[in-house]
């Protein structure tokens, strides 16, 4: 796995270092290319340059592909391709895929691989369709651009990558319920993890039959969402630089969207640099307490963003 991820970063770095990957003259420096490629493959969302203005369309597509590969899992993708080509999986491949997909047994690997692919692509397609229609009809984006932006942000949201194609991230959509809720739902679904999603698909209305893992993940997610939303909304309610100027429905929507982000995402519809220090503290809490998972820190432009569980 380590070699596979290193190879993915290397290929991404090589592509982003090409002159065609940069919007301006010349090419990206090695540091900019390797940092961005690593951030995309590991779906962290850290950025040292402004994504929509620094990278060309080719560079953005490379980042999108790295996000999808990294979120799906390099070894999972390789195993799936091997399954589709040879119709079978060897023992070593099954063991590797079992580790990355968290399958319960070797017999589950084939089913899990196909399920992961089907669920990911279906959910991303639905989110992309909703975003495309909204961007084309509400914001008058040309259809081609709306499709591209819809796909990019759907993939970025579901894989919890946090990359956006707007220089203000998603601040311009702070009071748009369609864009905000669609991206938030994609983030939550992607953050739950495939083992939990598969179990919920079978036992959604029979929680008494959920495994301990699913119970912990679902309840911890709900608690973090409720507490995070309430805390951000309360602490930023009167802040003139964040929620203050918004209407009550707008405050509640933006508060909910920001409450989702510290759990596992990386987008922002409010300026983190203008938030109160108390809100920063609340934002840091899920980063260090979610099931002991490693934490990461994301950044967008010059805005200060929270650390997020990877």
C-alpha distance (Angstrom), angle and dihedral (degrees) to the residues before:
residue distance angle dihedral
X1 . . .
X2 3.79 . .
X3 3.80 90.7 .
X4 3.80 91.3 46.7
X5 3.79 93.4 52.0
X6 3.80 90.8 45.2
X7 3.80 89.1 52.3
X8 3.81 90.7 49.0
X9 3.80 91.0 51.6
X10 3.80 91.1 46.5
X11 3.80 93.5 51.8
X12 3.80 91.7 45.1
X13 3.80 91.2 49.0
X14 3.80 91.9 50.6
X15 3.82 91.8 50.7
X16 3.81 94.7 45.8
X17 3.81 90.6 48.4
X18 3.81 90.9 60.8
X19 3.83 115.1 104.6
X20 3.81 89.9 -123.3
X21 3.82 90.1 62.7
X22 3.81 93.6 64.0
X23 3.79 123.5 75.0
X24 3.81 94.0 -147.2
X25 3.79 131.2 51.3
X26 3.77 120.6 -61.5
X27 3.78 124.5 12.0
X28 3.78 136.1 -72.5
X29 3.77 117.7 -86.5
X30 3.78 118.3 -106.1
X31 3.81 90.6 -109.0
X32 3.81 93.2 52.1
X33 3.81 91.9 46.5
X34 3.80 97.5 46.0
X35 3.81 92.9 43.5
X36 3.80 93.4 50.0
X37 3.81 92.8 44.3
X38 3.80 91.7 50.0
X39 3.80 91.8 47.1
X40 3.81 91.6 50.2
X41 3.82 97.0 45.4
X42 3.81 91.0 46.9
X43 3.86 90.1 43.1
X44 3.78 92.3 -131.3
X45 3.80 100.9 132.8
X46 3.79 99.2 -138.8
X47 3.80 111.5 148.9
X48 3.78 130.9 -173.9
X49 3.82 93.3 -174.6
X50 3.81 133.7 39.5
X51 3.80 102.8 -91.8
X52 3.85 101.3 -149.0
X53 3.81 96.4 44.6
X54 3.81 102.8 34.0
X55 3.80 100.4 45.7
X56 3.79 125.6 58.6
X57 3.78 124.0 -133.3
X58 3.79 88.6 -89.6
X59 3.80 91.1 51.7
X60 3.80 91.7 48.9
X61 3.80 91.4 50.8
X62 3.81 89.4 51.0
X63 3.81 89.6 52.1
X64 3.81 90.1 47.7
X65 3.80 91.4 51.2
X66 3.81 91.6 48.2
X67 3.82 90.3 50.6
X68 3.80 91.7 51.0
X69 3.79 93.1 46.0
X70 3.79 93.0 45.4
X71 3.80 94.4 45.2
X72 3.77 93.0 45.7
X73 3.77 91.6 45.0
X74 3.78 124.9 -107.4
X75 3.79 93.8 -124.1
X76 3.79 91.5 42.3
X77 3.80 89.9 53.1
X78 3.80 92.3 46.5
X79 3.80 90.9 49.5
X80 3.79 91.6 48.5
X81 3.80 92.0 50.3
X82 3.80 89.5 49.2
X83 3.79 89.7 49.8
X84 3.79 92.5 50.6
X85 3.81 93.0 47.8
X86 3.79 102.0 40.2
X87 3.83 99.3 23.2
X88 3.79 89.2 -133.9
X89 3.79 142.5 67.8
X90 3.78 126.9 -137.3
X91 3.78 121.5 -132.7
X92 3.80 94.2 -102.6
X93 3.79 91.7 49.9
X94 3.79 90.9 47.7
X95 3.80 91.3 51.4
X96 3.81 92.2 49.1
X97 3.79 93.8 46.2
X98 3.80 90.5 45.7
X99 3.80 89.8 55.9
X100 3.78 95.7 49.9
X101 3.81 98.0 40.4
X102 3.81 93.2 40.4
X103 3.80 91.5 -128.4
X104 3.77 114.8 178.1
X105 3.81 96.2 -131.7
X106 3.77 142.5 0.6
X107 3.78 90.2 -100.7
X108 3.80 89.9 59.7
X109 3.79 96.1 55.5
X110 3.81 98.7 85.8
X111 3.81 92.7 46.5
X112 3.80 92.6 45.2
X113 3.80 93.6 49.3
X114 3.79 92.8 52.3
X115 3.80 91.0 42.3
X116 3.80 92.6 51.3
X117 3.79 91.5 50.9
X118 3.80 94.5 45.9
X119 3.79 95.4 45.4
X120 3.82 94.7 45.0
X121 3.78 95.7 49.1
X122 3.80 93.9 42.0
X123 3.80 94.9 49.5
X124 3.79 92.7 44.2
X125 3.81 91.0 48.4
X126 3.81 92.6 52.1
X127 3.81 92.5 47.5
X128 3.81 91.1 45.7
X129 3.81 91.4 51.3
X130 3.81 92.7 51.4
X131 3.80 92.8 47.0
X132 3.80 92.3 45.7
X133 3.80 93.2 53.0
X134 3.79 91.6 46.4
X135 3.80 95.1 48.2
X136 3.81 92.5 46.3
X137 3.81 97.2 46.0
X138 3.79 103.9 31.3
X139 3.80 101.9 32.9
X140 3.81 99.1 29.2
X141 3.78 94.2 -126.7
X142 3.82 113.0 165.1
X143 3.79 110.0 -96.9
X144 3.80 94.6 -113.0
X145 3.80 92.0 50.1
X146 3.80 91.7 44.7
X147 3.82 90.9 52.7
X148 3.79 91.5 48.6
X149 3.80 93.9 47.1
X150 3.79 91.2 44.5
X151 3.80 93.1 53.1
X152 3.81 94.1 43.4
X153 3.79 95.6 50.7
X154 3.81 93.5 41.5
X155 3.81 91.0 54.4
X156 3.79 92.5 42.2
X157 3.81 91.6 49.7
X158 3.81 98.2 45.4
X159 3.79 91.1 47.7
X160 3.82 90.6 45.0
X161 3.80 91.7 -125.1
X162 3.81 100.3 139.6
X163 3.82 95.7 -147.5
X164 3.81 113.6 140.4
X165 3.80 134.1 -175.5
X166 3.79 94.3 -137.7
X167 3.80 121.9 83.0
X168 3.81 91.1 -133.5
X169 3.82 90.0 48.6
X170 3.84 101.2 -133.6
X171 3.81 100.8 -30.2
X172 3.81 91.1 116.7
X173 3.83 88.6 61.8
X174 3.82 96.5 48.9
X175 3.82 93.5 119.4
X176 3.81 97.9 32.0
X177 3.82 106.6 107.0
X178 3.81 95.1 -167.1
X179 3.80 96.5 54.2
X180 3.81 95.9 36.1
X181 3.81 97.1 46.1
X182 3.83 93.9 42.7
X183 3.79 92.5 52.7
X184 3.81 92.7 41.6
X185 3.83 92.1 52.1
X186 3.82 90.7 47.9
X187 3.81 89.7 50.9
X188 3.80 93.0 49.8
X189 3.81 93.4 46.5
X190 3.78 93.2 47.9
X191 3.78 92.0 45.2
X192 3.79 94.7 54.7
X193 3.78 91.9 67.7
X194 3.79 130.6 -127.4
X195 3.84 98.4 -89.6
X196 3.81 89.1 56.7
X197 3.80 93.6 43.8
X198 3.80 92.0 50.5
X199 3.79 91.5 50.6
X200 3.80 93.0 46.6
X201 3.79 89.3 51.4
X202 3.81 89.2 59.4
X203 3.80 101.6 32.9
X204 3.81 105.1 24.2
X205 3.80 94.8 132.0
X206 3.80 96.7 36.6
X207 3.83 104.5 64.9
X208 3.80 90.5 164.5
X209 3.82 87.4 72.7
X210 3.80 95.6 50.5
X211 3.78 117.9 117.2
X212 3.79 119.1 -114.5
X213 3.80 90.2 -106.5
X214 3.81 92.8 55.5
X215 3.80 92.6 45.9
X216 3.79 92.4 51.9
X217 3.81 94.0 46.7
X218 3.82 95.4 45.5
X219 3.79 96.9 45.1
X220 3.80 94.3 41.7
X221 3.80 89.5 50.4
X222 3.81 92.9 49.6
X223 3.80 92.7 47.6
X224 3.79 92.9 48.4
X225 3.80 91.9 47.6
X226 3.80 94.3 49.7
X227 3.80 96.0 42.6
X228 3.80 93.3 41.9
X229 3.80 93.6 49.1
X230 3.79 93.1 46.7
X231 3.80 93.8 46.5
X232 3.81 96.8 46.9
X233 3.80 92.0 45.2
X234 3.80 93.5 48.1
X235 3.81 97.2 45.1
X236 3.81 95.0 43.7
X237 3.81 98.2 37.7
X238 3.80 95.3 105.9
X239 3.81 99.2 26.1
X240 3.84 104.8 124.5
X241 3.81 91.0 -151.8
X242 3.82 97.5 53.0
X243 3.82 125.9 14.8
X244 3.81 97.5 -3.8
X245 3.83 99.3 89.7
X246 3.81 94.6 43.5
X247 3.79 127.3 96.2
X248 3.81 118.9 -108.5
X249 3.85 93.6 -97.7
X250 3.80 88.8 46.1
X251 3.80 91.8 51.0
X252 3.79 91.9 50.2
X253 3.80 92.4 47.8
X254 3.81 94.8 46.9
X255 3.80 90.2 44.0
X256 3.79 90.8 53.1
X257 3.81 92.5 47.2
X258 3.80 91.9 50.5
X259 3.79 90.0 45.0
X260 3.81 89.1 59.4
X261 3.81 95.9 51.4
X262 3.85 102.9 67.9
X263 3.81 90.3 54.3
X264 3.78 96.0 67.2
X265 3.80 114.3 -42.5
X266 3.78 134.0 79.7
X267 3.80 109.4 -149.0
X268 3.78 122.6 114.4
X269 3.80 133.1 -158.1
X270 3.82 92.0 -179.9
X271 3.78 128.8 51.9
X272 3.80 107.8 -99.3
X273 3.79 89.9 -163.2
X274 3.82 89.6 63.5
X275 3.81 96.8 46.4
X276 3.78 124.0 107.9
X277 3.77 118.6 -96.1
X278 3.80 88.9 -118.2
X279 3.79 89.1 61.2
X280 3.80 90.1 50.5
X281 3.79 89.1 53.5
X282 3.80 92.1 50.0
X283 3.81 89.0 47.4
X284 3.81 90.8 54.7
X285 3.82 94.1 54.0
X286 3.86 98.4 76.4
X287 3.80 88.8 44.4
X288 3.78 93.0 66.1
X289 3.80 101.1 31.6
X290 3.81 109.4 46.2
X291 3.79 104.8 116.1
X292 3.78 91.3 -54.2
X293 3.79 91.8 -70.2
X294 3.82 119.7 159.9
X295 3.78 115.3 -97.6
X296 3.75 132.6 -133.0
X297 3.77 134.7 -171.2
X298 3.77 124.7 -132.5
X299 3.76 130.6 -160.1
X300 3.79 135.2 -171.7
X301 3.76 121.4 -165.8
X302 3.81 107.8 -47.7
X303 3.80 93.9 -32.5
X304 3.76 118.2 116.9
X305 3.77 109.5 -125.8
X306 3.82 131.7 -174.3
X307 3.75 130.3 -99.4
X308 3.77 110.9 -101.5
X309 3.82 135.0 -162.2
X310 3.79 111.0 -103.2
